[in-house]
Each structure stands twice: as C-alpha cells, then as structure tokens.
Amino acid sequence: VQLVESGGGLVQAGGSLRLSCEASISIFSFNTMGWYREAPGKERELVATVTRGGTTNYTDSVKGRFAISKDSAKNTVTLQMNSLKPEDTAVYYCRADYRYGGRPYVFWGQGTQVTVSS
C-alpha cells in the first residue's frame, strides 16, 4: 500500500491550503484514514480522521478551520485548511488504518511540509 501526499507549501497567516492523499488501493479497504502532523521538537499529533462510514474527528485546535473529506472514485482523502496560523506549521502525514486476518496495519505517507508565515 502506498499513500502519496501533495499540496503542501508556504502560505501567509489567514491563508488556505488543500492537502491530498492518494492511495494505491481502494480507500474502502481502510477502516479509518486521516491526517497527522509533526512540528519541530514536538510529537506527531492527530489532526483529523474520517472513518469508512464517513464519521469525522478533529483535534480541538483545528475545529472550524479544517475539513477532511474523501473521494472514493479517486481513492483520495483531502484536508482543506483555512484560516491558517503559524502554529499550524508542520510536516503533515497521511495515515491509513487497515485490518487483515484480524490484525491491524497502519500505513503512512512520506509527509508534506506546510509552513505558515506570520
């Protein structure tokens, strides 16, 4: 399984970016897909997730600003990020959770840098 992220970059505070994660297999295969981020000197943290059934979850700091969605026809999960803040600066990783034979598997993308300038 491969997850390929795109859409990161440099943006001023208050701006928007759209991250995409394309999976090499049908996203129906995954129980949950999501976005995590890792800022310098900090641990990787959950940003947003979406389940196979479409239930979404967000960390408090991005609620009302970020939106996660999925396009099954394109095998893609997207993170729309609005009203960006300097503290959103991090490497953003796509993650997919999969179960096979009763065992859990986790797949990660390579990461995409998001930098928000003040």
Number of C-alpha atoms within 10 A of each C-alpha: 11 14 22 17 23 17 15 18 14 14 18 14 17 14 14 17 18 16 21 22 27 21 20 12 14 14 22 14 13 19 15 20 27 26 26 19 22 19 16 9 6 9 9 15 14 17 23 23 24 20 17 14 9 12 10 16 16 18 13 9 11 17 12 11 12 20 19 23 19 21 11 11 8 13 16 21 26 21 22 15 20 17 15 23 19 15 13 20 20 21 18 26 25 29 24 26 16 18 12 9 5 7 7 10 11 13 14 19 19 14 22 20 19 22 20 21 16 11
